[in-house]
Amino acid sequence: MQTDLDDDKLKRVVGIVNEVCGSMSSNIDQEGLLMLTCLHLAYDLEKIPQLLEPLNRKLEDLTL
C-alpha cells in the first residue's frame, strides 16, 4: 500500500519508530511504518495523564 508520504516524512516516521523499536529492517512498507507509529502515538497518549497527575497535584497545592 502506498501513501502520500514523501521521502522526508517517511524518514521522520522511521525515526519515530526506531526510537521505540530499536533498529528496524529497512524493507518494512509504509503501511507497517504507519501502523507502528500510530501504536506509538496511542501509547504516548495513554501515558500523558499519568505524567501530568503529579504536576496537577503540585499546582493544586500552590493554589490552596
C-alpha positions as CSV (number, residue, x, y, z in Angstrom):
1,M,0.0,0.0,0.0
2,Q,1.4,3.4,-1.0
3,T,0.6,6.5,1.0
4,D,1.2,10.1,0.1
5,L,4.2,10.3,2.4
6,D,7.1,12.0,0.7
7,D,10.7,10.8,1.4
8,D,11.3,13.4,4.2
9,K,8.1,12.4,6.0
10,L,8.8,8.8,5.6
11,K,12.3,9.3,7.2
12,R,10.7,11.1,10.2
13,V,8.2,8.2,10.6
14,V,11.1,5.7,10.5
15,G,12.9,7.8,13.1
16,I,10.0,7.8,15.5
17,V,9.5,4.1,15.1
18,N,13.3,3.5,15.6
19,E,13.1,5.4,18.9
20,V,10.5,2.9,20.1
21,C,11.6,-0.3,18.4
22,G,15.3,0.0,18.0
23,S,16.7,-0.6,14.6
24,M,14.3,-2.0,12.1
25,S,14.6,-3.7,8.8
26,S,14.8,-1.2,6.0
27,N,12.3,-3.3,3.9
28,I,9.2,-2.6,6.1
29,D,6.5,-1.0,3.9
30,Q,4.8,2.3,4.6
31,E,1.6,0.7,5.9
32,G,3.7,-1.2,8.5
33,L,5.5,2.0,9.5
34,L,2.3,3.9,9.8
35,M,0.7,1.2,12.0
36,L,3.7,1.1,14.3
37,T,3.8,4.9,14.5
38,C,0.1,5.0,15.4
39,L,0.6,2.4,18.1
40,H,3.5,4.5,19.5
41,L,1.3,7.6,19.5
42,A,-1.5,5.8,21.2
43,Y,0.9,4.6,23.9
44,D,2.2,8.1,24.4
45,L,-1.3,9.4,24.7
46,E,-2.1,6.9,27.4
47,K,1.0,7.9,29.4
48,I,0.2,11.6,29.4
49,P,-2.4,11.6,32.2
50,Q,0.0,9.7,34.4
51,L,2.7,12.2,33.7
52,L,0.5,15.2,34.3
53,E,-1.1,14.0,37.6
54,P,1.9,14.9,39.8
55,L,2.1,18.3,38.2
56,N,-1.7,18.8,38.8
57,R,-1.3,17.9,42.5
58,K,1.6,20.4,42.8
59,L,-0.5,23.1,41.2
60,E,-3.4,22.4,43.4
61,D,-1.2,22.6,46.5
62,L,0.1,26.0,45.3
63,T,-3.4,27.4,44.9
64,L,-4.6,26.3,48.3
